[in-house]
Amino acid sequence: MSKLAKKFKNQKIGDVRRELSRAHLIIALLAIVIIVLLVQGAALFSELNTALTAFAIALLAILSIISFVISMTINMLNKK
């Protein structure tokens, strides 16, 4: 465990910010893909509850927007 702690201690803040930005970008892209899959599923299957599907799509859209904004903000801070 001490080797892992030393490795994290020696990381530069720029590297950590880049990884965090990349993670948020992946979260945003995955949320967009799930939105597309939910839209296709709602169009194909009539037994899906439309209100719950719309609610899930709205929450995923908010998640993707927030993650994308965080990713871009961290990228801008990292370039300064």
C-alpha positions in Angstrom: 0.0 0.0 0.0 2.9 2.4 0.7 4.1 2.1 -2.9 0.7 3.2 -4.2 0.6 6.1 -1.7 4.1 7.2 -2.9 3.0 7.0 -6.5 0.0 9.2 -5.9 2.1 11.6 -3.9 4.6 12.0 -6.7 2.0 12.9 -9.4 2.0 16.4 -10.7 -1.2 18.4 -10.5 -1.3 18.9 -14.3 -1.4 15.1 -14.8 -4.2 14.8 -12.3 -6.2 17.5 -13.9 -5.7 16.0 -17.4 -7.0 12.6 -16.1 -9.9 14.2 -14.4 -10.8 16.1 -17.5 -10.6 12.9 -19.6 -12.8 11.0 -17.1 -15.5 13.7 -17.2 -15.4 13.7 -21.0 -15.9 9.9 -21.0 -18.8 10.3 -18.6 -20.4 12.9 -20.9 -20.0 10.7 -24.0 -21.4 7.7 -22.2 -24.4 9.6 -21.1 -25.1 10.8 -24.7 -24.9 7.2 -25.9 -27.3 6.1 -23.2 -29.7 8.9 -24.3 -29.6 7.6 -27.9 -30.2 4.1 -26.7 -33.2 5.1 -24.6 -34.7 7.1 -27.4 -34.4 4.1 -29.7 -35.8 1.8 -27.1 -38.7 4.0 -26.5 -39.5 4.2 -30.2 -39.3 0.4 -30.6 -41.0 -0.8 -27.5 -44.4 0.6 -26.6 -44.4 -1.0 -23.1 -41.7 1.4 -21.9 -43.1 4.1 -19.7 -42.8 7.3 -21.6 -42.7 9.6 -18.5 -40.0 7.6 -16.8 -38.0 7.4 -20.1 -38.3 11.2 -20.6 -37.2 11.8 -17.0 -34.2 9.5 -17.4 -33.3 11.3 -20.6 -33.6 14.7 -19.0 -31.3 13.6 -16.1 -28.8 12.1 -18.4 -28.8 15.3 -20.5 -28.1 17.3 -17.4 -25.3 14.9 -16.4 -23.7 15.1 -19.8 -23.8 18.9 -19.9 -22.4 19.2 -16.4 -19.6 16.7 -17.1 -18.8 18.4 -20.5 -18.6 21.8 -18.9 -16.4 20.5 -16.1 -14.1 18.8 -18.6 -13.7 22.0 -20.7 -13.2 24.1 -17.6 -10.4 21.8 -16.3 -8.8 21.9 -19.8 -8.8 25.7 -19.8 -7.3 25.8 -16.3 -4.7 23.3 -17.3 -3.6 25.3 -20.4 -3.0 28.5 -18.4 
